[in-house]
Structure formats: structure tokens, C-alpha cells
Amino acid sequence: MTQNLNKPNSSVARCNRFKLMGFLTLCGAQLCQAAEIKIGVSLSIPPYIIQETNSGIELELLNQALAVKGHTASIQYLPLARTFHELREGKLDGIINIKDGMLDNVFYSNVAITYQNCAISLEDNNFTINNIDDLNNKQVVSFQRASSLLGEEFAKMAKANSGYQEQAKQVQQVYMLMKHRADVVVMDKNIFKYYLKQAYLEGKLTEKDLKQQAICHKIFPPTEYKFAFLSEQIRDDFNVGLKQITQDGSLVALQEKYRRLMSFESEAEASTKLTEPKIIKNDSY
């Protein structure tokens, strides 16, 4: 029996088809492969960003969300203006802590992190602070550039109040409040808690100081920040990852990790004098 040489061999054709499908799959995987994402970060803001250990709530959130799609983050610590410049030049793939409209030609993520600035006072002073006007005639110490970041009403108070000042080192705000060198400090509540513990561990505050109850007067709205990426695909991948770690409990576990970092639980257990203080009233993570 003579074989028809013009008729394709079905087994050979099927084999070639599988090879082609494998090749296309490989190409597709290479196009969508995981990437190292260069992220610009401008400031060390514990507990959100801790440059010394390349950690913090925001950096771990960033890493976990990107890892869902196999990406990794390479953190580049730069001055704020330079992060903007290098992103525009394509030397960075993204930056954190951005609000809509701050940059053109980028892709904004969903809200990634929320800060809560408070006017923080000591309970024993019995201050009534329900709005910014209540800060007038008080010794107020804010974080650097607060007068230009917290709105027009706050800027007017800062200008008119001879007792107003700003501190570049936020640990100094905590020290001044707890040592009665300020009536009110204006800062994020988690930053306050972080530096309160650091001041105690460094011997700048005593166990007696920690018995004072601080109150968070929430006279400022929460500040929501997004991350910005040059690539729409990476932005989408980050959003997918952020949604997943929110739904699967990873984000809650991350928040609990840093809550414990800021608490005095272990110190109270090791001390015969120090009791675990409720660091700040009117607080929720």
C-alpha cells in the first residue's frame, strides 16, 4: 500500500500544534513575567516607613500587594522633589503617598493608606478642643510644613498664634507634650504612639511620664493616600494585590504586627512598676 505523501501526517501535525501552543504560552509568560518595581520614597515616617530597617506598614503593604502578582519592590530613598523628577524621567516605576492630580501621565492606585492627624493633649489639662479655633492661645507644636498642609483655617491659626511652632523631628513633639513644654501637639496618631514608645526605650521618658493619659482630638479629616505608577499594568496588579491582602486577612495581620510594635505590652510584662497604658484616648487603628 502506497502512502499519500501529499496528505499531512496527523500525528506530526498534532505534535507541531502542541509545540506552537507551548511556544506561545512561553512568550505570553515572558511578556507578563514578574518585575522588580523601583519605588521612590521621600521620608522615613515611622511606623509607616522605617528607613533604617527598610520596613514599616506602608512598605510591607506595598511588598505584599505586589507579590500577589509575583512582583518585588526596590525602594529608592530620595528627597520628595527628586522622586517626582525621577518618576517623570522614567528612572522610577512608581512613588507612594500621592493624591489625585499631583502628577500627570501616571496611573493612580486605589487608596493604599490613611493617616489620621490629631490635636493631642494631656487629659489632666482638661482642654476642650472641638475645632481648630480651640487651638488659639495654646502652645501648639506641629510637624514640619503643617501650616501649609492642613488647610487654610489651620494656616490662619498658625500665623496668629504666637505660641505656634513646628518641629522637624517628630519625637521632639512627643517629648515636649509629655514634659509639659507644649499644650497640644499636632501629628498622626500612630506616629505619636511609635515615638512615645521610642522616647521611653531611649530613656527620654519615665514610667511616671507614661502614666499621663493623652487624648486624640480628631479635628482634622483623615488623609487618604494612593500610590502612583508609570505602568497601567503594574497599577492594576497592585490594586489586585491590595484587594486580596485586604480580603484574606493579611492586611489585618500587618496592622496587628505594628500595633504590638507600638504598644507597651512586653515592657509592662517585664516591669514591676509599668502597667500597660492605653496610649491615647479616642483612638482606633
C-alpha positions, -999 to 999 in steps of 0.1 A, spaced: 0 0 0 15 33 -11 14 63 14 0 95 1 29 119 5 6 150 -1 -16 142 29 -2 156 61 6 130 89 -20 137 116 3 127 145 31 150 132 6 179 127 -7 174 162 28 174 177 37 206 158 5 222 170 13 214 207 48 228 201 33 260 188 9 263 217 38 258 241 59 285 224 30 310 225 24 302 262 61 307 269 61 340 251 30 351 269 45 342 303 76 362 294 56 393 285 37 391 317 66 380 339 72 393 374 92 425 376 113 444 401 95 477 406 116 508 415 96 528 441 105 563 452 101 570 489 109 605 502 108 603 540 112 579 569 79 582 587 77 555 614 57 534 618 46 538 582 81 539 567 112 529 587 142 535 565 167 520 589 152 486 586 135 491 552 102 482 568 70 499 580 33 495 575 34 511 540 64 493 527 52 459 539 18 466 524 34 476 491 56 444 491 27 421 499 3 436 473 29 435 445 39 399 455 4 387 447 13 391 410 49 380 416 65 415 416 91 428 440 97 464 452 131 480 451 129 510 475 148 542 465 150 568 493 152 603 477 141 638 485 105 645 477 111 668 447 136 643 433 111 614 434 88 634 412 116 643 388 129 607 385 94 593 380 88 618 351 122 608 337 113 571 339 141 563 364 114 552 389 84 530 383 63 544 410 61 566 441 40 564 473 18 588 493 2 607 464 -31 624 459 -51 626 427 -39 654 405 -4 658 420 12 643 389 3 640 352 8 609 330 7 584 358 -17 557 369 -31 562 404 -39 532 426 -68 527 449 -64 543 483 -35 525 499 -31 541 533 -49 565 556 -33 589 580 -52 605 609 -38 637 622 -50 647 656 -46 676 681 -32 657 710 -33 670 746 -30 656 781 -62 646 798 -51 664 831 -52 697 813 -89 693 806 -88 712 773 -119 714 752 -107 710 716 -135 705 691 -122 726 662 -91 745 650 -102 777 667 -98 760 700 -61 759 694 -58 796 696 -39 809 727 -24 774 733 12 763 729 9 742 698 38 722 683 31 707 648 51 686 623 72 704 597 51 722 570 18 715 588 8 751 583 8 747 546 -6 711 545 -36 712 570 -57 738 552 -64 775 552 -81 776 587 -51 759 603 -27 782 585 -46 813 598 -44 799 634 -6 792 630 0 827 618 -20 844 645 -9 822 674 24 834 689 27 800 707 28 780 675 59 762 663 69 733 640 94 706 646 113 686 620 119 657 644 85 644 655 99 625 685 106 660 699 68 668 697 61 638 719 88 647 744 75 683 746 39 672 753 48 646 779 72 670 797 46 699 797 65 721 773 36 722 749 -2 722 754 -10 705 722 9 686 695 -5 681 660 6 648 644 -7 615 631 -19 593 660 2 563 650 34 584 647 27 597 682 23 562 696 55 550 678 77 578 691 61 577 726 75 542 730 108 551 714 113 580 738 106 556 767 130 530 754 157 556 749 153 569 785 139 603 775 105 595 792 100 578 825 74 553 837 58 582 856 55 602 823 37 573 807 10 573 834 -3 605 818 -32 600 795 -30 616 760 -62 624 741 -66 625 703 -89 653 693 -99 644 658 -104 679 644 -88 670 611 -103 647 584 -85 615 576 -58 619 549 -60 592 522 -30 585 500 -26 565 468 4 551 450 13 563 415 28 541 388 41 547 353 27 514 341 -11 508 340 -5 471 342 16 474 374 -10 497 388 -37 471 381 -16 444 395 -10 464 427 -48 470 430 -55 433 426 -29 425 453 -42 452 476 -77 438 473 -65 403 480 -45 411 511 -74 431 524 -98 402 519 -76 373 531 -67 389 564 -30 397 555 -36 434 560 -53 429 594 -23 408 604 1 435 593 -18 461 613 -17 439 643 20 434 640 26 472 641 0 477 668 21 454 690 53 472 679 38 505 692 23 490 724 40 486 758 27 450 763 61 434 766 76 462 786 47 460 811 52 423 815 89 427 822 84 456 847 72 456 883 61 492 880 50 499 845 14 489 836 3 487 800 -10 522 793 -38 530 769 -15 552 750 -41 575 735 -78 581 740 -103 584 712 -81 561 691 -89 533 667 -64 518 643 
